[in-house]
Amino acid sequence: MRLRRGRGGVAPNQPAGPSPVDDSTEGGEARTALAAYGLGVRFGEVVALDDVTLEVAPGELVAVSGPSGAGKSTLLSSLAGALDPAAGVTGRVVVAGSPVRPCDAREATVALGVSVVPQGNGLATVLTATENVLVPLLEAGVRAPEAIERTREALAAVGLEDSGDHLVEELSGGQQQRVAVARALAARPRILLADEPTSELDHANRELVLALLSELAAQGAAVVMATHDLEAAAGATRHVVLDEGRATSEA
């Protein structure tokens, strides 16, 4: 199933979304969908990230791997503008050409076309699978008919077309993870940040989700996936390895 992006599903008097990144401009940041430059993050005495620089272009799927505690989730939270405000941050983050604060700037990155699949999924347990995908679209100003169609397509894409009426607590861990992926895909993001999006999935659904992320990148989105799965990382455009907060290698 092909994921469609950019149909005019916003309400009247609402902006249609951020302009595409201008790849024709010579030089660094204009060609970059999102980036961290010299990013350092500390939680008290704990160094979560240490002078990390990462640039991701439109059309790339970048895998970030490393052991637990290496800083993968902190990096994605920084890029999403969702870092704990108590963190000590140095360096800068640029999303779609706009500088953003790594702490407490999530609304700004949403407006720039960033969607997130968080670790733990972040689903509302009082809502059904369909409602978890649909409600964020309506809140973003997407017209109801368009939002309903996007929700149907996204749930079908992750193989949950028959589970939309189930409450989150009635779904398995793997099904919940796929709902979280569907919610992000339905937003038709320019940038997708996925934190361990396949950790709860069996082989078949793991391959399905990885294919959807690759397809999204092929359509021009920038995708960053944090993962412990080295086989999944090997299928990415690039593979960045974090260790003790530092980007130690890249392939």
Summary of the structure (lengths in Angstrom):
residues: 251
radius of gyration: 17.3
end to end distance: 29.8
largest distance: 51.2
contacts: 830
relative contact order: 0.20
helix: 32%
strand: 27%
